[in-house]
Amino acid sequence: MAITDQQQLSEVQYHLLETVDNGLTIASGLWTVAEVVAYFNQRQDRFNKDTGIILIRANQAVAANDVRVEITGNTVISVRRAAFLRNSVYTPIPRADAFDADMGQPAWRADVTTSVPLEFSETEEPTKTLQFMPRFNFAGTLHLLFSALGTALSNSGVNFTVPDECVPAIKWGVISDMLAKVGRAQDPLRAAWAESRYQEGVEAIRLHLGGGP
């Protein structure tokens, strides 16, 4: 990770015919520096969520019948994999949602219990909260792999969290965001073209990692 935010801010300035000065100013006044830096941070985190290129491992104790668990820490974007450890045995927990559980075990909310959780969901729950289905009778340890927030970028020479090969896609995503902004700078055609460059970068990394999340 050797590419800095200043280098990419300069590239964005070059592409959009702004004065190139490491992102210190936006001469046209169409965007603010803080706005563009925010786009970079949002796109870096979105890229990590879309690809899973950087994953963090964490363990968390879970009590019996603790069907809703708030993940500790402030960096979680999205859980990629989950497993339950009990009596030295790891049990993978597949991702699902309440609809899947309703179809497979209609009484899971009230009557069904198992020794370990069989499924987990993020979709119907508050941020950083996992719903386990159905209820389980024994305590254990939850093992997680999750996409995490990157180091906050600025315009002060901070390195990107993702590998260098991923940074060009993030840059084009930022340009897409800038050109999609409502106002004098809005250019839907160029924004769509830049967004397609971002999506190409996402697909390339997914293929490199094995075909998808």
C-alpha positions in Angstrom: 0.0 0.0 0.0 2.3 2.7 -1.3 -0.2 5.0 -3.1 -1.2 8.1 -1.1 -4.3 10.2 -1.1 -2.4 13.2 -2.4 -1.3 11.3 -5.5 -4.9 10.3 -6.3 -6.3 13.7 -5.6 -3.8 15.1 -8.1 -4.9 12.5 -10.7 -8.5 13.5 -10.1 -7.6 17.1 -10.6 -5.8 16.3 -13.8 -8.7 14.3 -15.2 -11.2 17.1 -14.4 -8.9 19.9 -15.7 -8.4 21.4 -12.2 -5.2 22.9 -11.0 -3.0 20.0 -9.9 -1.7 20.6 -6.4 -2.1 17.4 -4.4 -5.7 18.1 -3.7 -5.1 21.3 -1.7 -7.6 23.3 -3.7 -10.4 22.9 -6.2 -9.9 26.0 -8.4 -13.3 25.7 -10.3 -15.3 25.8 -7.1 -17.5 23.0 -8.4 -16.5 20.9 -5.4 -14.9 21.4 -2.1 -11.7 19.6 -0.9 -13.6 18.1 2.0 -16.3 16.8 -0.4 -13.8 15.1 -2.6 -11.9 13.6 0.3 -15.2 12.2 1.7 -15.9 10.6 -1.7 -12.5 8.9 -1.5 -13.2 7.5 2.0 -16.7 6.3 1.0 -15.4 4.7 -2.2 -12.5 2.9 -0.4 -14.9 1.4 2.2 -17.4 0.5 -0.5 -14.7 -1.2 -2.6 -13.7 -3.2 0.4 -17.3 -4.2 1.1 -17.9 -5.0 -2.6 -14.8 -7.2 -2.9 -13.7 -8.3 0.6 -10.1 -7.5 -0.4 -9.2 -6.7 3.2 -10.7 -8.9 5.9 -10.4 -8.7 9.7 -10.7 -11.8 12.0 -12.4 -11.4 15.4 -13.7 -13.7 18.1 -16.6 -12.9 20.4 -18.2 -14.8 23.3 -21.9 -15.6 22.8 -24.2 -16.6 25.6 -26.9 -19.3 25.2 -30.1 -18.0 23.6 -28.3 -14.8 22.7 -30.0 -14.6 19.3 -29.1 -11.0 18.6 -25.5 -10.1 19.0 -23.9 -6.7 18.6 -20.5 -7.0 17.1 -17.9 -5.2 19.2 -15.5 -2.6 17.7 -16.2 0.3 15.5 -14.7 -0.8 12.1 -17.2 -3.4 10.9 -18.7 -2.8 7.4 -20.1 -6.2 6.6 -19.6 -9.8 7.9 -18.3 -12.1 5.2 -18.0 -15.4 7.1 -19.2 -16.7 10.5 -18.6 -19.8 12.5 -19.5 -21.0 16.0 -17.0 -22.7 18.3 -18.3 -25.1 21.0 -16.5 -28.0 22.6 -13.5 -27.5 20.2 -15.8 -28.0 17.2 -16.2 -25.3 14.6 -19.7 -25.1 12.9 -20.0 -22.8 9.9 -23.0 -20.5 10.0 -24.3 -19.7 6.6 -25.8 -16.3 5.8 -29.6 -16.2 5.4 -32.5 -13.9 6.2 -35.8 -14.2 8.2 -37.7 -15.3 5.0 -35.3 -18.3 4.5 -35.8 -19.3 8.2 -39.6 -18.8 7.9 -39.7 -21.1 4.9 -37.4 -23.8 6.4 -38.5 -23.7 10.0 -41.7 -21.7 10.5 -41.6 -22.0 14.3 -38.0 -20.9 14.6 -38.9 -17.6 16.4 -40.6 -19.4 19.3 -40.4 -23.1 19.6 -37.3 -24.4 17.7 -34.0 -24.6 19.5 -30.7 -26.2 18.5 -27.3 -26.7 20.1 -25.6 -24.2 17.8 -26.9 -21.4 15.5 -27.8 -22.7 12.0 -28.0 -19.3 10.1 -27.3 -15.7 10.6 -28.7 -12.5 9.1 -27.7 -8.8 9.0 -30.4 -7.6 6.7 -33.3 -7.0 9.2 -31.1 -5.9 12.1 -29.5 -2.6 13.2 -26.0 -1.9 12.0 -23.3 -4.3 13.5 -26.0 -6.6 14.8 -26.4 -10.3 13.8 -29.6 -12.3 14.2 -29.1 -16.0 14.8 -31.7 -18.5 13.7 -33.1 -20.4 15.5 -32.4 -20.0 19.2 -29.5 -22.2 20.5 -29.1 -23.8 23.9 -25.4 -23.5 24.6 -22.8 -20.7 24.9 -19.8 -20.6 22.6 -17.5 -18.4 20.7 -18.4 -16.6 17.5 -15.6 -16.4 14.9 -16.0 -13.7 12.3 -14.4 -12.5 9.1 -15.5 -9.1 8.2 -14.8 -6.2 5.9 -13.6 -3.2 7.9 -13.3 0.5 7.5 -10.1 1.7 6.0 -7.7 4.3 7.4 -9.2 7.7 7.0 -7.9 9.5 3.9 -7.3 13.2 3.8 -5.1 15.3 1.6 -2.0 14.9 3.7 -0.2 11.9 2.2 -2.1 9.1 3.9 -1.6 5.6 2.3 -4.7 3.8 1.0 -5.7 0.7 3.0 -6.4 -1.4 0.0 -3.6 -2.8 -2.3 -2.2 -0.5 -4.9 -3.9 -2.5 -7.7 -7.3 -1.5 -6.3 -6.7 2.3 -6.1 -7.4 3.2 -9.8 -10.9 1.7 -9.5 -11.5 3.8 -6.4 -10.3 6.9 -8.2 -12.8 6.4 -11.0 -15.5 5.8 -8.5 -14.7 9.2 -6.9 -14.8 10.8 -10.3 -18.2 9.2 -10.9 -19.5 10.6 -7.6 -18.2 14.1 -8.5 -19.8 14.1 -11.9 -23.1 12.7 -10.6 -23.4 15.6 -8.1 -26.4 17.8 -8.8 -25.3 21.2 -10.0 -23.1 22.8 -12.6 -20.7 19.9 -12.7 -23.3 17.2 -13.3 -22.4 15.1 -16.3 -24.4 11.8 -16.3 -22.7 10.3 -19.3 -19.2 10.8 -18.0 -20.3 9.8 -14.5 -21.7 6.5 -15.9 -18.4 5.8 -17.8 -16.4 6.4 -14.7 -18.7 4.2 -12.7 -18.2 1.4 -15.2 -14.4 1.7 -14.6 -15.0 1.3 -10.9 -17.2 -1.8 -11.5 -14.5 -3.3 -13.7 -12.0 -3.0 -10.9 -14.5 -4.7 -8.5 -15.0 -7.6 -10.9 -11.3 -8.0 -11.5 -10.6 -8.3 -7.8 -13.6 -10.7 -7.3 -12.2 -12.9 -10.0 -8.8 -12.8 -8.5 -10.2 -13.8 -5.1 -12.2 -16.7 -6.5 -15.3 -15.5 -8.3 -17.1 -13.3 -5.8 -18.0 -12.7 -2.2 
